[in-house]
Amino acid sequence: MKKSLIAGVLLVAAASVLLLGCSKKNNAAASGNTEQKVVRINFSTGSLCHAPVHVAMKLGLFEEELAKIGQKAEYVQVVEGGATLGEMIASGKVDAGYGLYATQLQAMENGLPISFTSGIHIGCTKYYVRADSDIYSAADLRGKTIGVPGLADSAVMNLKRKLVDVGIGVTADNNEVEFIAYASSDLAIALNNGAVDVIGAHDPVATKGELAYGFRKILDTGTDEKFVKEYCCQQFVTHKLLRENPEGAAAVTRALQKAAAYVEAEPRAVAQLQIENDLVAGDLDFNAALLEELNYQPSRSLGKKTFDAAARQLQAVGILKAETDIEKFIEQGYIELFGVPDGYIYDSATKTYKEINGNRG
């Protein structure tokens, strides 16, 4: 966020305090009752990708950063089959959290009140075909059906961007592929049974399907040249939190950046933490190997570059609306919070965090 925007957020926060009035402030002081601010943070179980949230919860990083400013954390679980993360944000049940940024782009364009604040990790989405398929790359997908976790999921948004690069139509006027939504647990079965030609899935579902059925990988966002420096999962805060508690927004962002840096340095310890706390099931060696494969080095600057590139390309191909002011959308959708570094590195030997403040390209 530009300095002027940061100042604006802080001024709004200050003004909201003044509007409470002196009498209310005096009454609170007289009774000795001052309400402690709480930041409600989303989390989910069953996903290896949510390792930074699990670490920040279980190692006390959210509590530590919030305690420095006299605040505390509460955790709100997103349950598969229940209210979606977007629905929970819209209904005011979540203040901050973490997830697949591209899944929220269209919702943000339509008014979902969040802004992203840091890239957390790269590379958790993979695309597979059966071993006997004649499909070998995105260029072979014209006329094919693709199974995905949801029609607005980042697996769709990323693949549409890739398809445009190879000249395959993805717009309403020129749609040359078909996306079909399945529950994540059913994607591998759908591909194996021939219901779809390709699936796009997030780990660990993706790799488990590959190993169980012998699928062949045709695209991996963790290694593909287009996506290898793009963050799939990012930290967000709500506009309400930005207005009323910008310090809290900065605190939870720092905590999640630190947690991501810890995952990058200690993937096996994190896999064990997830299993021992019933946050993720599975085999320790398998889970640790997947976490080690993913890039959990956090970066605010590269996170914003990811958001910028995706928003511009998706508008150019008609996924985001032509009438959307894309400069404003990017400026408001990805912000720089005062007191938040570009990222952190965790040193396992000294058990300390080092701030990274230069923008990374």
C-alpha positions in Angstrom: 0.0 0.0 0.0 1.2 3.5 -0.8 2.2 5.7 2.2 -0.9 7.9 1.6 -3.2 4.9 1.8 -1.5 3.6 5.0 -1.9 7.0 6.5 -5.6 7.0 5.5 -6.2 3.7 7.2 -4.5 4.9 10.4 -6.5 8.2 10.3 -9.7 6.3 9.9 -8.8 4.1 12.8 -7.9 7.1 14.9 -11.1 8.9 14.0 -13.2 5.9 14.9 -11.8 6.0 18.4 -12.5 9.8 18.8 -16.1 9.2 17.7 -16.7 7.0 20.7 -16.8 10.2 22.7 -15.2 11.2 26.0 -18.1 10.0 28.2 -17.8 6.4 27.0 -14.0 6.5 27.6 -14.4 8.0 31.1 -17.1 5.4 32.0 -14.8 2.6 31.0 -11.9 4.0 32.9 -14.1 4.6 36.0 -15.3 1.0 36.0 -11.8 -0.4 35.3 -13.3 -2.3 32.4 -11.3 -2.0 29.1 -12.3 -4.5 26.5 -9.4 -6.4 24.9 -9.4 -6.4 21.2 -9.7 -9.8 19.5 -8.7 -10.9 16.0 -10.6 -13.8 14.7 -8.5 -16.0 12.4 -9.6 -18.7 10.0 -8.2 -22.2 10.0 -9.1 -25.5 8.5 -7.9 -29.1 9.0 -7.0 -31.8 6.5 -4.8 -29.5 4.4 -1.0 -29.7 4.4 -1.0 -26.2 2.8 -2.4 -24.7 5.9 0.8 -25.6 7.8 1.7 -22.0 8.6 -1.7 -21.4 10.2 -1.3 -24.6 12.2 2.2 -23.6 13.3 1.2 -20.0 14.2 -1.7 -21.5 16.4 0.2 -24.3 18.1 3.5 -22.5 18.6 1.8 -19.4 19.9 3.0 -17.0 17.2 -0.4 -15.3 16.7 -0.8 -14.9 20.5 2.8 -13.6 20.8 2.4 -10.9 18.1 -1.0 -9.8 19.3 0.0 -9.7 23.0 2.7 -7.2 22.1 -0.1 -4.7 21.3 -2.5 -5.9 24.1 -4.7 -8.0 21.9 -5.6 -11.7 21.6 -6.4 -14.3 18.9 -9.5 -16.4 18.4 -9.8 -19.2 15.9 -12.7 -19.9 13.5 -12.7 -23.2 11.7 -13.8 -23.5 8.1 -15.4 -26.9 7.7 -15.8 -28.7 4.3 -19.4 -28.8 3.5 -20.2 -25.9 5.8 -20.0 -22.1 5.2 -17.3 -21.2 2.8 -14.4 -18.9 3.8 -16.0 -16.2 1.5 -19.3 -16.6 3.2 -17.7 -16.4 6.7 -15.9 -13.2 5.7 -19.0 -11.6 4.2 -21.0 -12.4 7.4 -18.4 -10.8 9.6 -17.3 -14.0 11.4 -13.6 -13.8 10.3 -11.2 -10.9 10.6 -8.0 -12.4 9.0 -6.7 -15.6 7.6 -5.1 -17.4 4.8 -6.0 -19.2 1.6 -5.8 -19.5 -2.1 -5.8 -15.9 -3.3 -7.1 -16.6 -6.8 -10.2 -18.3 -5.5 -11.3 -15.0 -4.1 -10.5 -12.7 -7.0 -14.0 -12.6 -8.5 -15.6 -12.4 -5.1 -13.4 -9.4 -4.3 -14.4 -7.8 -7.6 -18.0 -8.3 -6.5 -17.4 -6.7 -3.1 -15.8 -9.3 -0.8 -14.2 -6.9 1.8 -10.7 -8.2 2.1 -7.2 -7.2 1.1 -4.1 -9.5 0.9 -1.0 -8.6 2.9 1.7 -11.2 2.2 2.6 -14.2 0.0 2.9 -17.3 2.2 3.7 -20.2 -0.1 4.3 -21.3 -3.7 3.2 -24.4 -5.5 0.4 -26.7 -4.2 -1.7 -27.1 -7.3 -1.0 -29.9 -9.8 -2.8 -31.2 -13.0 -3.0 -34.8 -13.9 -4.1 -37.2 -16.7 -4.3 -40.9 -16.8 -1.1 -42.8 -17.8 -2.7 -43.8 -21.1 -3.8 -40.3 -22.0 -2.6 -38.5 -25.2 -2.5 -35.2 -23.3 1.1 -34.1 -22.4 0.8 -30.4 -21.7 -1.7 -27.5 -21.4 -1.4 -27.1 -25.2 -3.3 -30.4 -25.7 -6.3 -29.4 -23.7 -8.5 -27.9 -26.4 -11.9 -29.7 -26.3 -11.2 -31.5 -23.0 -13.1 -31.7 -19.7 -11.2 -30.8 -16.5 -12.3 -31.8 -13.0 -11.6 -29.1 -10.3 -12.5 -28.5 -6.7 -14.8 -25.6 -7.6 -15.6 -23.4 -10.6 -14.0 -20.3 -9.0 -11.2 -22.2 -7.5 -7.6 -21.2 -8.1 -7.0 -24.4 -10.0 -9.4 -23.0 -12.6 -8.0 -19.5 -12.5 -4.4 -20.6 -12.9 -5.2 -23.0 -15.7 -7.2 -20.5 -17.6 -4.2 -18.1 -17.5 -2.0 -20.9 -18.8 -4.4 -21.9 -21.5 -4.6 -18.3 -22.8 -0.8 -18.4 -23.1 -1.0 -21.4 -25.5 -3.9 -20.0 -27.5 -6.8 -21.9 -26.1 -10.1 -20.0 -25.5 -11.5 -19.7 -22.0 -14.0 -16.9 -22.3 -17.8 -17.0 -22.7 -17.4 -16.0 -26.4 -14.7 -18.6 -27.1 -14.7 -21.4 -24.6 -12.7 -24.4 -25.8 -12.5 -26.4 -22.5 -15.1 -27.5 -19.9 -14.6 -27.3 -16.2 -16.6 -29.7 -13.9 -16.7 -29.3 -10.1 -16.2 -32.3 -7.8 -15.5 -32.7 -4.1 -11.7 -32.8 -3.6 -11.9 -36.4 -2.4 -13.7 -37.4 -5.6 -11.3 -35.8 -8.2 -9.0 -38.8 -8.5 -11.9 -41.2 -8.8 -13.5 -39.1 -11.6 -10.2 -39.1 -13.6 -9.6 -42.8 -13.1 -13.1 -43.6 -14.2 -12.8 -41.5 -17.3 -15.5 -39.0 -16.3 -13.0 -36.2 -17.0 -9.8 -36.0 -19.1 -7.8 -34.0 -16.6 -8.0 -33.0 -13.0 -6.6 -30.0 -11.1 -6.0 -30.6 -7.4 -4.2 -29.2 -4.4 -1.9 -31.2 -2.2 -2.0 -33.6 -0.5 -5.0 -34.8 -2.6 -3.1 -34.2 -5.8 0.0 -36.4 -4.9 -2.1 -39.0 -3.2 -4.1 -39.5 -6.4 -0.9 -39.6 -8.4 0.5 -42.4 -6.3 -2.7 -44.4 -5.9 -3.6 -44.5 -9.6 -0.4 -43.9 -11.4 -1.5 -40.6 -13.0 0.8 -38.6 -15.1 1.4 -34.9 -14.2 1.2 -32.4 -17.0 1.5 -29.1 -15.0 2.8 -28.2 -11.5 2.5 -24.6 -10.3 5.5 -25.3 -8.1 7.8 -25.8 -11.1 6.1 -24.3 -14.1 8.0 -21.3 -15.4 4.8 -19.2 -15.3 4.0 -19.9 -11.7 7.3 -20.8 -10.0 7.6 -17.3 -8.5 3.9 -16.9 -7.9 2.2 -17.4 -4.5 -0.8 -19.7 -4.5 -1.7 -19.1 -0.8 -1.6 -15.7 0.8 -2.5 -13.8 4.0 -5.6 -11.6 4.0 -7.3 -9.2 6.4 -10.8 -7.8 6.2 -11.5 -4.1 5.5 -13.3 -3.9 8.9 -10.1 -5.0 10.6 -8.1 -2.5 8.6 -10.4 0.4 9.6 -10.8 -0.5 13.2 -7.6 -2.3 14.1 -4.7 -1.8 11.6 -2.2 -2.8 14.3 -3.9 -6.1 14.8 -3.9 -6.7 11.0 -0.1 -6.1 11.0 0.4 -8.4 14.0 -1.3 -11.4 12.4 0.5 -10.9 9.1 3.9 -10.9 10.9 2.9 -14.0 12.8 1.9 -15.9 9.7 5.1 -14.8 7.8 7.1 -16.1 10.8 5.1 -19.4 10.7 5.7 -19.8 7.0 9.5 -19.3 7.5 9.4 -21.9 10.2 7.7 -24.4 7.9 10.3 -23.7 5.2 13.1 -24.5 7.7 11.5 -27.4 9.7 9.1 -29.3 7.4 9.4 -32.6 9.2 8.8 -31.0 12.6 5.7 -29.3 11.2 4.4 -32.5 9.6 4.7 -34.1 13.1 2.9 -31.1 14.7 0.0 -31.4 12.3 -0.4 -35.1 12.9 0.0 -35.0 16.6 -2.6 -32.3 16.9 -5.1 -34.0 14.6 -4.9 -31.2 12.1 -3.8 -33.3 9.2 -3.9 -37.1 8.8 -1.4 -39.2 7.0 2.0 -40.7 7.1 4.8 -38.6 8.6 7.3 -39.3 5.9 4.9 -38.6 3.1 3.6 -35.4 4.7 7.1 -34.1 5.5 8.3 -34.8 1.9 5.4 -32.8 0.5 6.0 -29.8 2.8 9.7 -29.9 1.9 8.8 -29.8 -1.8 6.7 -26.7 -1.4 8.2 -23.2 -1.1 7.2 -21.6 2.2 9.5 -18.6 2.1 7.1 -15.7 2.7 7.3 -12.5 0.7 5.0 -9.5 0.6 6.6 -8.0 -2.6 6.3 -11.2 -4.6 2.9 -11.8 -3.2 1.8 -8.5 -4.7 3.5 -9.2 -8.0 1.5 -12.4 -8.1 -1.8 -10.6 -7.4 -1.0 -7.9 -9.9 -0.1 -10.3 -12.8 -3.1 -12.5 -12.2 -5.6 -9.6 -12.0 -4.4 -8.0 -15.1 -4.3 -11.2 -17.2 -7.7 -12.4 -16.0 -9.3 -9.0 -16.9 -7.6 -9.1 -20.3 -9.3 -12.4 -21.1 -12.7 -11.5 -19.6 -12.7 -13.4 -16.4 -12.6 -10.1 -14.4 -15.0 -7.4 -15.7 -13.8 -5.0 -18.4 -15.3 -2.1 -16.5 -13.3 -2.8 -13.3 -10.7 -0.2 -12.6 -7.8 -2.6 -12.5 -5.4 -0.2 -11.0 -7.7 0.6 -8.1 -8.6 -3.1 -7.7 -4.9 -4.0 -7.3 -4.2 -1.0 -5.0 -7.0 -1.9 -2.7 -6.7 -5.7 -3.0 -3.1 -5.9 -2.0 -1.7 -3.6 0.7 1.5 -2.9 2.6 0.9 -2.6 6.3 3.1 -0.5 8.6 5.4 -2.6 10.7 5.3 -5.7 8.4 8.6 -6.7 6.7 8.8 -8.2 3.3 9.3 -11.6 5.0 11.2 -13.6 7.5 13.8 -16.4 7.5 13.9 -18.8 10.4 17.3 -20.0 11.7 16.9 -23.5 13.1 20.3 -23.4 14.8 19.6 -20.2 16.9 15.8 -20.6 16.8 15.4 -17.0 15.8 13.7 -15.1 13.0 15.5 -12.6 10.7 13.5 -9.9 8.9 13.8 -9.6 5.2 13.1 -6.0 4.0 14.2 -5.8 0.4 11.7 -6.4 -2.3 12.4 -9.7 -4.0 12.1 -10.2 -7.8 
